[in-house]
């Protein structure tokens, strides 16, 4: 049973991840093109998003994979052989329940620890891309800062942003102030990816700590220090509840001094993550009976119902988290009430199929609706005849 599930689960999970990442990759490439960030930074940012998208795709992929696997085994009559040999539906489904518990533990680690850290790393990478080296985006008539205590300004730049006109550079180090001006200059690459500033026909004025002033003209000068500025430091992790691990959320809920965020926001996020992880053991109760529908055509309503149920549950959890974070409802009630309803629905469908595997309350309801529609069609055909 697990071997039969492995290939569909891997395929569906990979397809879902690729589909979600492709849309974000397009936006990241636009960001890199606008800021001049290197291409490799796009793939670094995308890699930080994998845990986030994996947490979204895992429940849906697990459900679809079980549905496809059970449907294929049912069509090949392998399930009929298992059931007629004396094994019950619960025994047939036992491997998937065991796998769902393992996936729930992995999901708990994913949403509780890995996702918050990777989300912060992604935002830090975006911050670095937005503050990438300024050689690709020097703006005329604007003061900027560079490494080594340099403050600079240029009157005009060429389209390549490397050739500068009307250059002003100020440097203050150890009580010494140095001002350099030149009508022309350029940024030249050096070893190690550094940028050096080269000036032509300029003037340098220097004042030391004692107040003595020295000035001199030069034909060509090169600032032998790294003129590539480093981006401003990114903020510390924890400004958002989504950047806190489950342990940090729990500590913040019971010790308000550990974070400035409101306790109700922490509670809503904590219970929301916990509920999404503990949903996985409920999914076999839904997918297995629907995938074992006796007739090939009878699976379509089950597939639609499963998709709608997961969609409604996801939106209900989001709504419950918002209610809890705003303080308008208790987090336990707002988040776990939709889970309880979903669990009751799954148990009802699974229990209804125990007596006759492949037949469940949903397929019976769909069959009745189909019979009613068929009678109506026949009456309409007879009235026309």
C-alpha positions in Angstrom: 0.0 0.0 0.0 2.8 2.4 0.8 4.7 1.5 -2.3 1.6 2.2 -4.4 1.2 5.6 -2.7 4.9 6.7 -3.0 5.0 7.6 -6.7 1.7 9.6 -6.8 2.5 11.4 -3.6 6.0 12.4 -4.9 4.6 13.5 -8.3 1.6 15.5 -6.9 3.8 17.2 -4.3 6.5 18.1 -6.8 3.9 19.5 -9.3 2.3 21.6 -6.6 5.6 23.0 -5.4 6.7 23.8 -9.0 3.4 25.5 -9.8 3.5 27.7 -6.7 7.2 28.6 -7.1 7.0 29.5 -10.8 4.6 32.4 -10.1 6.8 33.7 -7.3 10.0 33.2 -9.4 8.6 35.6 -12.1 8.1 38.3 -9.4 11.6 37.7 -8.0 13.2 38.0 -11.4 11.4 41.3 -11.8 12.8 42.4 -8.4 16.3 41.4 -9.3 16.1 43.2 -12.7 14.9 46.4 -11.0 17.5 46.4 -8.3 20.5 45.0 -10.1 20.7 42.0 -7.8 22.6 39.0 -9.1 20.6 36.1 -10.7 21.8 33.6 -8.1 20.0 35.7 -5.4 16.7 34.9 -7.0 17.2 31.2 -6.5 18.4 31.8 -3.0 15.1 33.6 -2.2 13.1 30.9 -3.9 14.8 28.2 -1.8 13.8 30.0 1.4 10.1 29.8 0.2 10.2 26.0 -0.2 9.2 25.2 3.4 6.3 27.7 3.2 4.9 26.2 0.0 5.6 22.7 1.1 3.4 23.2 4.2 0.6 24.5 1.9 0.9 21.6 -0.6 1.4 18.7 1.7 -2.2 18.1 2.9 -3.7 18.5 -0.6 -1.0 16.3 -2.2 -1.5 13.6 0.4 -5.2 13.6 -0.2 -5.0 13.5 -4.0 -2.3 10.8 -3.8 -4.4 8.6 -1.6 -7.5 9.2 -3.8 -5.5 8.2 -7.0 -3.9 5.2 -5.4 -7.1 3.8 -4.0 -8.9 4.4 -7.3 -6.2 2.5 -9.3 -6.2 -0.4 -6.8 -10.0 -0.5 -7.0 -10.0 -0.5 -10.8 -7.4 -3.3 -10.9 -9.5 -5.4 -8.4 -6.6 -5.5 -6.0 -8.7 -4.0 -3.2 -11.5 -6.6 -3.9 -8.9 -9.4 -3.3 -7.7 -7.8 -0.1 -11.3 -7.4 1.3 -12.5 -10.8 0.2 -9.4 -12.4 2.0 -10.8 -11.2 5.3 -9.1 -7.9 5.8 -11.4 -5.0 6.8 -11.3 -1.5 5.4 -9.7 -0.3 8.6 -6.9 -2.8 8.2 -6.4 -1.9 4.6 -6.2 1.8 5.5 -3.9 1.2 8.5 -0.6 1.9 6.5 -2.0 5.3 5.4 -3.0 6.2 9.0 0.5 5.3 10.1 2.0 7.5 7.3 -0.4 10.3 8.2 1.0 10.3 11.8 4.6 10.5 10.5 3.6 13.4 8.1 1.8 15.2 11.0 5.1 15.0 13.0 7.0 16.3 10.0 4.4 19.1 9.4 4.6 20.1 13.1 8.4 20.5 12.7 7.9 22.3 9.4 5.4 24.9 10.5 6.7 25.1 14.1 10.4 25.6 13.4 11.5 25.5 9.8 8.9 27.9 8.3 9.5 30.8 10.7 13.2 30.7 10.2 13.0 30.4 6.4 10.4 33.1 6.2 12.8 35.5 8.1 15.7 34.4 5.9 13.5 35.1 2.8 12.7 38.6 4.0 16.3 39.2 4.8 17.3 38.1 1.3 14.7 40.5 -0.2 16.1 43.3 1.9 19.5 42.6 0.7 18.3 42.5 -2.9 16.5 45.9 -2.5 19.7 47.3 -1.0 22.1 45.8 -3.5 25.3 47.4 -4.5 24.6 50.9 -5.7 26.9 50.8 -8.8 23.9 49.7 -10.8 21.6 52.4 -9.5 23.6 55.6 -8.8 21.2 58.5 -8.9 22.3 62.0 -9.8 22.1 64.9 -7.3 21.4 62.5 -4.4 23.8 62.0 -1.5 24.6 58.4 -0.7 26.9 56.4 1.6 29.5 53.8 0.9 31.9 51.7 2.9 34.7 53.3 4.9 32.7 56.3 6.1 32.3 57.7 2.6 29.5 60.1 1.6 29.3 60.9 -2.1 27.2 62.8 -4.6 27.3 63.1 -8.4 25.8 65.7 -10.7 25.2 63.3 -13.7 25.9 59.7 -14.7 26.1 57.9 -18.1 23.6 55.3 -19.0 26.0 52.6 -17.8 26.0 54.2 -14.3 29.8 53.7 -14.1 31.0 57.0 -15.6 30.3 60.0 -13.3 30.4 63.7 -13.6 30.7 66.4 -10.9 31.8 64.0 -8.2 31.9 65.0 -4.5 33.3 62.6 -1.8 33.6 63.3 1.9 35.3 61.0 4.4 35.6 61.3 8.2 38.0 58.9 9.9 39.6 59.3 13.3 38.9 63.0 13.6 40.3 63.7 10.0 37.9 65.2 7.5 38.7 64.8 3.9 36.8 66.3 0.9 37.5 65.4 -2.7 35.9 66.9 -5.8 36.5 66.1 -9.4 34.7 67.0 -12.7 34.9 63.4 -13.9 35.2 59.9 -12.4 34.4 56.3 -12.9 33.8 53.1 -10.9 36.3 50.4 -11.7 36.0 46.8 -10.7 38.8 45.2 -8.6 39.6 41.8 -7.3 37.2 40.2 -4.9 34.2 41.9 -6.4 35.1 45.3 -5.0 34.5 48.7 -6.6 37.1 51.4 -6.6 36.5 55.1 -7.4 38.9 56.7 -9.9 38.8 60.5 -10.3 40.4 62.8 -12.9 41.7 66.4 -12.5 40.4 67.0 -9.0 41.0 68.8 -5.8 41.4 67.3 -2.3 41.1 69.3 1.0 42.0 67.6 4.3 41.6 68.9 7.9 43.2 67.0 10.8 42.2 66.8 14.4 44.3 69.9 15.3 42.6 72.1 12.8 45.4 72.2 10.2 44.2 72.3 6.6 46.0 70.8 3.7 44.9 71.0 0.0 46.2 69.8 -3.3 45.3 69.1 -6.9 45.7 65.8 -8.7 45.6 64.6 -12.3 44.4 61.1 -11.4 43.4 59.6 -8.0 42.2 56.2 -7.0 40.4 55.5 -3.7 42.1 52.3 -2.6 39.3 51.2 -0.4 36.2 49.2 -1.1 33.7 51.6 -2.6 31.0 48.9 -2.6 28.6 49.7 0.2 27.1 47.0 2.3 23.3 47.1 2.8 21.9 48.4 6.1 21.5 45.7 8.7 18.1 43.9 8.6 15.9 44.0 11.6 16.0 41.2 14.2 13.7 38.2 13.8 10.4 38.4 15.7 8.6 41.5 14.5 5.9 39.3 13.0 4.1 36.3 14.6 4.9 34.3 11.5 8.6 34.5 12.2 8.3 33.0 15.7 8.7 29.2 16.3 6.0 27.3 18.2 8.1 27.3 21.3 8.5 31.1 21.1 4.8 31.5 20.5 4.0 29.4 23.6 6.5 31.3 25.7 5.1 34.6 24.5 1.5 33.5 25.3 2.5 32.8 28.9 5.2 35.4 29.4 4.4 38.7 27.7 7.8 40.1 28.5 9.5 37.9 25.8 7.8 39.8 22.9 6.0 43.0 22.2 3.3 41.3 20.3 -0.2 40.9 21.8 -0.9 37.6 23.5 -4.1 37.0 21.4 -2.1 37.3 18.2 0.3 34.8 19.5 -2.5 32.4 20.5 -4.2 32.7 17.1 -1.0 31.8 15.3 -0.1 29.0 17.7 -3.4 27.2 17.5 -3.6 27.8 13.7 -0.3 26.1 13.1 -1.1 23.2 15.5 -4.5 22.6 13.9 -3.0 22.5 10.3 -0.5 19.9 11.4 -3.0 17.7 13.3 -5.4 17.7 10.3 -3.2 15.2 8.4 -4.4 12.1 10.4 -8.0 13.0 9.4 -7.3 13.0 5.7 -7.3 9.2 5.2 -10.8 9.1 6.8 -11.9 11.2 3.9 -9.8 10.1 0.9 -9.9 6.4 1.3 -13.7 5.9 1.2 -14.0 8.4 -1.7 -11.2 6.7 -3.6 -12.8 3.2 -3.2 -16.1 4.2 -4.9 -17.5 1.2 -6.7 -18.1 2.8 -10.0 -15.6 4.8 -12.0 -18.1 7.5 -12.7 -19.1 7.6 -9.0 -15.7 9.1 -8.0 -16.2 12.5 -9.6 -18.6 13.7 -6.9 -16.2 12.4 -4.2 -13.2 14.3 -5.8 -15.2 17.5 -6.0 -16.5 17.1 -2.5 -13.0 16.5 -1.1 -11.6 19.5 -2.8 -14.4 21.8 -1.6 -14.1 20.4 1.9 -10.4 21.2 2.1 -10.9 24.6 0.6 -13.7 25.5 3.0 -11.6 24.2 5.9 -8.6 26.3 4.9 -10.7 29.5 4.7 -12.4 28.7 8.0 -9.0 28.3 9.7 -7.8 31.6 8.2 -11.0 33.3 9.4 -10.7 31.7 12.9 -7.1 32.8 13.2 -8.0 36.4 12.2 -10.8 36.4 14.8 -8.5 35.1 17.5 -5.7 37.5 16.6 -8.0 40.5 16.7 -9.3 39.5 20.1 -12.9 39.0 19.0 -13.0 35.3 19.8 -11.1 32.8 21.9 -8.4 31.1 19.9 -9.3 27.6 21.0 -13.0 28.0 19.9 -12.3 30.0 16.7 -9.6 27.7 15.4 -10.6 24.3 16.6 -14.3 24.5 15.9 -13.8 24.1 12.1 -11.4 21.2 12.8 -14.0 19.5 14.9 -16.7 19.8 12.2 -14.3 18.5 9.6 -13.3 15.6 11.8 -17.0 14.7 12.4 -17.6 14.8 8.7 -14.6 12.5 7.9 -15.6 10.0 10.6 -19.2 9.9 9.3 -18.0 9.2 5.8 -15.5 6.6 6.9 -17.8 4.8 9.3 -20.6 4.8 6.6 -18.3 2.8 4.3 -17.1 0.2 6.8 -20.1 -2.1 6.1 -19.7 -2.0 2.3 -16.3 -0.6 1.2 -16.6 1.4 -1.9 -20.1 2.7 -0.9 -20.4 5.7 1.4 -23.0 8.3 2.3 -21.7 10.7 -0.3 -21.9 8.2 -3.2 -25.4 7.1 -2.0 -26.5 10.7 -2.0 -25.0 11.3 -5.4 -26.7 8.2 -6.7 -30.1 9.4 -5.4 -29.6 12.8 -7.0 -28.6 11.0 -10.3 -31.7 8.8 -10.2 -34.0 11.9 -9.6 -32.3 13.7 -12.5 -32.7 10.6 -14.8 -36.4 10.3 -13.9 -36.9 14.0 -14.7 -35.1 13.6 -18.0 -37.3 10.7 -19.0 -40.4 12.5 -18.1 -39.3 15.5 -20.1 -38.5 13.2 -23.1 -41.9 11.5 -22.8 -43.7 14.9 -22.7 -41.9 15.9 -25.9 -42.8 12.6 -27.6 
